């Protein structure tokens, strides 16, 4: 497998999942501005949308979108529990993957980083982020994880919520989300992934 990533972007959740699952992969960095890979390839020929993560799997197919990449990786290591094997817990995990993707990542925090978005759009995105974080904070009260056990949805939430360090929306107002993020990054796999990508980001 080959994971195409950019340091500290949402693809960090895929790296965490690979480490958690004990899976091996080649890691290829993507320059988000030039859309080229660290080995000189045109990334748009790999993923025409130019976004990370993208995961090239056996046979050459390229998977995109966090929701699908994270589930695929978790399912490769069923014993890890990163994707519940069946039943309502699997449905709940999918619900939270979808929520983090649609309500927090794409339409809220991600939009606030956009150089093309207007100030009004960013203000609307910040309000949407606050609503999503308040919902998550209420859900996480008295519990460690989004579902009954740690899953790929938790890794995704921790990675995305970490972006608030660089945004006007802060996690101080959402202590349960902040505590959740700290629990995720206290895990050896997540701590390793964060340390490696933070070093790459800072070096750039």
LONU-919516 format. One record per residue (C-alpha): x, y, z; residue number from 1; residue in three letters. Coordinates in steps of 0.25 Angstrom, whole numbers, plus 2048, in hexadecimal, padded with zeros to 3 digits. Layout:
# residues N
[banu [X Y Z] NUM 'ALA']
...
***
This chain:
# residues 204
[banu [800 800 800] 1 'UNK']
[banu [804 80E 7FE] 2 'UNK']
[banu [7FE 81A 806] 3 'UNK']
[banu [7FF 828 800] 4 'UNK']
[banu [7FF 832 80B] 5 'UNK']
[banu [802 840 80F] 6 'UNK']
[banu [807 842 81D] 7 'UNK']
[banu [7FD 846 828] 8 'UNK']
[banu [7F2 845 81E] 9 'UNK']
[banu [7E6 83C 81F] 10 'UNK']
[banu [7EE 831 819] 11 'UNK']
[banu [7F5 830 827] 12 'UNK']
[banu [7E9 828 82B] 13 'UNK']
[banu [7ED 81D 821] 14 'UNK']
[banu [7FB 81D 826] 15 'UNK']
[banu [7F6 81B 834] 16 'UNK']
[banu [7ED 810 82F] 17 'UNK']
[banu [7F8 809 828] 18 'UNK']
[banu [801 809 834] 19 'UNK']
[banu [7F6 805 83D] 20 'UNK']
[banu [7F2 7F9 834] 21 'UNK']
[banu [801 7F5 833] 22 'UNK']
[banu [800 7F6 823] 23 'UNK']
[banu [80C 7FA 81A] 24 'UNK']
[banu [80B 804 810] 25 'UNK']
[banu [814 80E 807] 26 'UNK']
[banu [811 81C 80B] 27 'UNK']
[banu [812 827 800] 28 'UNK']
[banu [811 835 803] 29 'UNK']
[banu [809 83E 7FB] 30 'UNK']
[banu [80B 84D 7F9] 31 'UNK']
[banu [7FD 853 7FA] 32 'UNK']
[banu [801 860 7F2] 33 'UNK']
[banu [808 85A 7E7] 34 'UNK']
[banu [801 84D 7E7] 35 'UNK']
[banu [80E 845 7E5] 36 'UNK']
[banu [813 839 7ED] 37 'UNK']
[banu [820 839 7F4] 38 'UNK']
[banu [825 82F 7E9] 39 'UNK']
[banu [821 839 7DE] 40 'UNK']
[banu [814 833 7D9] 41 'UNK']
[banu [808 83B 7D5] 42 'UNK']
[banu [7FE 839 7E1] 43 'UNK']
[banu [7F2 83D 7D8] 44 'UNK']
[banu [7F5 830 7D0] 45 'UNK']
[banu [7F4 828 7DC] 46 'UNK']
[banu [7E8 82F 7E3] 47 'UNK']
[banu [7E1 839 7D9] 48 'UNK']
[banu [7DB 841 7E5] 49 'UNK']
[banu [7E9 843 7EA] 50 'UNK']
[banu [7E5 840 7F9] 51 'UNK']
[banu [7EB 837 803] 52 'UNK']
[banu [7EA 82D 808] 53 'UNK']
[banu [7EB 823 7FC] 54 'UNK']
[banu [7EE 815 7FE] 55 'UNK']
[banu [7F4 80C 7F2] 56 'UNK']
[banu [7F0 7FE 7F5] 57 'UNK']
[banu [7F4 7F1 7EF] 58 'UNK']
[banu [7F0 7F0 7E1] 59 'UNK']
[banu [7F2 7FF 7DF] 60 'UNK']
[banu [7E5 805 7E3] 61 'UNK']
[banu [7E6 812 7EA] 62 'UNK']
[banu [7DC 814 7F6] 63 'UNK']
[banu [7D8 822 7FA] 64 'UNK']
[banu [7D0 829 804] 65 'UNK']
[banu [7D3 827 813] 66 'UNK']
[banu [7C6 820 816] 67 'UNK']
[banu [7CA 815 80C] 68 'UNK']
[banu [7D9 814 80E] 69 'UNK']
[banu [7D7 813 81E] 70 'UNK']
[banu [7CD 808 81D] 71 'UNK']
[banu [7D5 801 813] 72 'UNK']
[banu [7E2 801 81B] 73 'UNK']
[banu [7DA 7FD 828] 74 'UNK']
[banu [7D4 7F1 821] 75 'UNK']
[banu [7E1 7EC 81D] 76 'UNK']
[banu [7E4 7EA 82B] 77 'UNK']
[banu [7D7 7E4 831] 78 'UNK']
[banu [7DE 7E0 83E] 79 'UNK']
[banu [7E2 7EF 841] 80 'UNK']
[banu [7D3 7F3 843] 81 'UNK']
[banu [7D6 800 83C] 82 'UNK']
[banu [7C9 7FC 834] 83 'UNK']
[banu [7BF 7F4 83C] 84 'UNK']
[banu [7BC 7E7 835] 85 'UNK']
[banu [7AD 7E8 834] 86 'UNK']
[banu [7A0 7ED 83B] 87 'UNK']
[banu [79C 7FA 840] 88 'UNK']
[banu [7AA 7FE 845] 89 'UNK']
[banu [7AF 7FE 836] 90 'UNK']
[banu [7A3 807 832] 91 'UNK']
[banu [7A6 810 83D] 92 'UNK']
[banu [7B5 811 839] 93 'UNK']
[banu [7B0 815 82B] 94 'UNK']
[banu [7A7 81F 830] 95 'UNK']
[banu [7B2 826 838] 96 'UNK']
[banu [7BB 825 82C] 97 'UNK']
[banu [7B1 82C 823] 98 'UNK']
[banu [7AE 836 82E] 99 'UNK']
[banu [7BD 83A 830] 100 'UNK']
[banu [7BF 83A 820] 101 'UNK']
[banu [7B2 843 81D] 102 'UNK']
[banu [7B0 84B 829] 103 'UNK']
[banu [7BE 84E 82E] 104 'UNK']
[banu [7C8 84B 824] 105 'UNK']
[banu [7C3 850 816] 106 'UNK']
[banu [7B8 85A 819] 107 'UNK']
[banu [7BE 861 825] 108 'UNK']
[banu [7CD 860 829] 109 'UNK']
[banu [7D2 85C 81B] 110 'UNK']
[banu [7CB 868 815] 111 'UNK']
[banu [7D1 872 820] 112 'UNK']
[banu [7DF 86E 81A] 113 'UNK']
[banu [7DA 872 80C] 114 'UNK']
[banu [7E1 87E 805] 115 'UNK']
[banu [7D5 87F 7FB] 116 'UNK']
[banu [7CA 87F 806] 117 'UNK']
[banu [7C5 88D 80A] 118 'UNK']
[banu [7C5 893 818] 119 'UNK']
[banu [7B6 890 818] 120 'UNK']
[banu [7B8 882 814] 121 'UNK']
[banu [7C2 880 81E] 122 'UNK']
[banu [7BA 886 829] 123 'UNK']
[banu [7AE 87C 825] 124 'UNK']
[banu [7B8 871 826] 125 'UNK']
[banu [7BD 874 834] 126 'UNK']
[banu [7AE 874 839] 127 'UNK']
[banu [7AC 867 832] 128 'UNK']
[banu [7B9 862 839] 129 'UNK']
[banu [7B4 867 846] 130 'UNK']
[banu [7A7 85F 845] 131 'UNK']
[banu [7AE 852 840] 132 'UNK']
[banu [7B7 853 84C] 133 'UNK']
[banu [7AC 856 856] 134 'UNK']
[banu [7A5 849 851] 135 'UNK']
[banu [7B2 841 852] 136 'UNK']
[banu [7B5 847 860] 137 'UNK']
[banu [7A7 843 865] 138 'UNK']
[banu [7A8 835 85F] 139 'UNK']
[banu [7B6 833 865] 140 'UNK']
[banu [7B2 836 873] 141 'UNK']
[banu [7B5 82B 87C] 142 'UNK']
[banu [7BB 822 871] 143 'UNK']
[banu [7C9 820 86B] 144 'UNK']
[banu [7C6 81D 85C] 145 'UNK']
[banu [7BB 821 852] 146 'UNK']
[banu [7B6 812 853] 147 'UNK']
[banu [7B8 807 85D] 148 'UNK']
[banu [7C6 805 859] 149 'UNK']
[banu [7D1 80D 852] 150 'UNK']
[banu [7CF 80D 842] 151 'UNK']
[banu [7D4 814 836] 152 'UNK']
[banu [7C9 81F 839] 153 'UNK']
[banu [7D1 823 845] 154 'UNK']
[banu [7DE 824 83E] 155 'UNK']
[banu [7D7 82D 833] 156 'UNK']
[banu [7D0 836 83E] 157 'UNK']
[banu [7DD 838 845] 158 'UNK']
[banu [7E5 83C 839] 159 'UNK']
[banu [7DA 846 834] 160 'UNK']
[banu [7D8 84C 842] 161 'UNK']
[banu [7E7 84E 843] 162 'UNK']
[banu [7E6 859 838] 163 'UNK']
[banu [7DF 862 842] 164 'UNK']
[banu [7EC 866 847] 165 'UNK']
[banu [7EE 86F 83B] 166 'UNK']
[banu [7E0 874 83A] 167 'UNK']
[banu [7D7 87D 842] 168 'UNK']
[banu [7CE 872 847] 169 'UNK']
[banu [7D5 86C 853] 170 'UNK']
[banu [7D3 85F 85A] 171 'UNK']
[banu [7D3 865 868] 172 'UNK']
[banu [7C4 867 867] 173 'UNK']
[banu [7C3 858 864] 174 'UNK']
[banu [7CA 851 86F] 175 'UNK']
[banu [7C5 843 86C] 176 'UNK']
[banu [7CA 844 85D] 177 'UNK']
[banu [7D7 849 862] 178 'UNK']
[banu [7D8 83E 86C] 179 'UNK']
[banu [7D5 834 861] 180 'UNK']
[banu [7E0 83A 858] 181 'UNK']
[banu [7EA 838 863] 182 'UNK']
[banu [7E6 82A 865] 183 'UNK']
[banu [7E8 827 856] 184 'UNK']
[banu [7F5 82D 855] 185 'UNK']
[banu [7FA 826 862] 186 'UNK']
[banu [7F8 819 85B] 187 'UNK']
[banu [806 814 855] 188 'UNK']
[banu [802 813 847] 189 'UNK']
[banu [7FC 821 847] 190 'UNK']
[banu [807 827 84E] 191 'UNK']
[banu [811 821 845] 192 'UNK']
[banu [809 826 838] 193 'UNK']
[banu [808 834 83E] 194 'UNK']
[banu [816 835 842] 195 'UNK']
[banu [81B 831 834] 196 'UNK']
[banu [812 83A 82C] 197 'UNK']
[banu [814 846 836] 198 'UNK']
[banu [823 845 833] 199 'UNK']
[banu [820 845 824] 200 'UNK']
[banu [817 851 825] 201 'UNK']
[banu [820 859 82D] 202 'UNK']
[banu [82C 855 824] 203 'UNK']
[banu [824 85B 818] 204 'UNK']
***
